[in-house]
Amino acid sequence: METLDNKLCFLTGAAGGIGRAVARALAAEGLRLILVDRDADGLAEIASEIGGRAVPLILDLADSSAIAPACADVRAEHGTVDILVNNAAIARLEKAADTDTALWRAVMAINLDAPFLLAREWLPGMREQRWGRIVNLCSMAQKTGGMVAGTAYTASKGGLGALTFSLAREVADEGVTVNAVSPGLVPTAMVTNDLGFHKIEALEALSPTGRLVTPDEIAHAVRFLVSPLSGSITGEILDVNSGIHMD
């Protein structure tokens, strides 16, 4: 049976709470990892923890002009990327009245533009070898209208869901799957810094399971979707939100 051993994964947001969990889970499957983040110290920590299979790449995805050259360098040194995990994101709480154009563009640049640009970079190689996986990290916000999230963040994740569907249909007959994981609230630093613990406790009370989602649970979902045995799953958004939103 085909395995993931020695396939190459390009993982963004690798220094964050979810990113680190995904990196560990995929390294355990034998993948080689290009770990991408703009947090140099955090990136060095997780790369050191994983060891020789992990290559850190300091890259600010807000700078769209830097993406193609960075991918060219990776391609020249490491070859074709088999798996792309678009995890990097910025969360903002501002609603429409408080969202100026600069804030809107800053959120879209990382949360939506970068996943598109990276997919455009890596899809040709996946199509040529007739095997590939793209997993986008969406959000419960796109289905709830942003229960606690801001307008730009909610719209960016909704756009990412639509991009997932569009790419999945485009490459469905070429051995490449495109799916998404849609987390509910995961108590990473990004969430706790924005919301505060008192709001998180209130949200826990709304959850049918009585708790929020862990980074390892998100990582498990990503690992499932990149598995060779998930080759018949494409154009799906897998909800992992402790039952706060059901559909």
Summary of the structure (lengths in Angstrom):
residues: 247
radius of gyration: 17.1
end to end distance: 33.9
largest distance: 53.7
contacts: 861
relative contact order: 0.15
helix: 52%
strand: 15%
